Amino acid sequence: MLPYKRSDRVSDLLREEIADIVMRKLKDPRVGFITVTGVKLTDDLKIAKVYVSILKEEEQESTLAILNTAKGFIRAELARRVRMKFIPSLSFFVDKS
């Protein structure tokens, strides 16, 4: 038996890929320094909540709005990189921890 669930393994993979996409492919100059801290994935792998840490406190809302508008682009890039039957729908949240 595997040590942890498939959704946990997939969420780790998605966290790495989303971080790489945001860092290298997202060409929006308004986006500051972002760290993808975690991805919570439902058990059916359909919905992903992406938690990000934003360096500047005053730019959190604008950066979060930019990421939520670019989620279609990020999801399309994920489809090219990750081989899954369904690519989960993404929603971005600020990590409060």
N, C-alpha and C positions, 0 to 999 in steps of 0.2 A: 504494500500500500504506500502511496506517496505521502511525503511528510506534510504537505499542505495542499489546499484546494487549487483547482485549475484557475479560478478567478483571481487568486492571489498571485499566481505565477504570471498570468496575462497582465495584471495590473502593474507588476514590476516592469515588464517589457514595455507596456504603453508609457509608463513614466519616463523611461530612458528615451524612447523614440520621440515623445512630445517635447521633451527638453531639447533634443537635438534639432527638431523642426523649428521650435521657437528661436533657438540661438542662431541657426544657420540660414533658414529659409524665409522666415518672416522678416520682410524688409520694410518695416514701418518705423520711421525715425522717432515717433512719439513713444514707442515702447522702450522703457528703461531697463534696468537690471532686474531680471526675473529668474527665480529658481523654482522649478517644479518639485514640490516637496512630497507629493503623494498622489495616488489615483485610487479611488474607491470604485470598485466595479461590482455591479449586481451579479448574482449567481448565474443568471441566464446570459450574461455578457452583452447586454443590449444598451445599458446606460453607464456612463463613466463620469464620475465627479472628479475633476482635476483640481487639486489644491496647489496654489502658487504662493510664493513669498515675494513681495515687491519691496525693493530697497527703500525707496522714498515714500514716506507715509502720505504725503500730500498728493501723490500721483496714483494712489491705489485704485480709486474709482474709475479714472480715465483709462488706466491700463487694463483694468478688468473689462471695461466696455469694449476696448479694442480687441482683446482676446476673444470675447464672446461674439464679436462680429466676424472674426477671422476663423471661427471654429469649423466652417465649411472647408476652407483651404487646408486647415490642419488635419481634418478628417480624410480629405482626399489624399494628402501626403501619407497618412497612416495606411490607407488602402494600398498604396504602392509599395510600402515597406514591409508591412505585416501581412502574413498570409492567414486570413481568417475568413470564415463564411460570412459573418456579419461584423462590420466595423461599428463599434458602439457610438451612440450619440454623445457628444461632449458638452459639458457645462463647467465653467471655471468659477472657482471660489477662492477667496483670500484665506490663507492658512493663519489662524489666530494663535497657534502655539508658539 
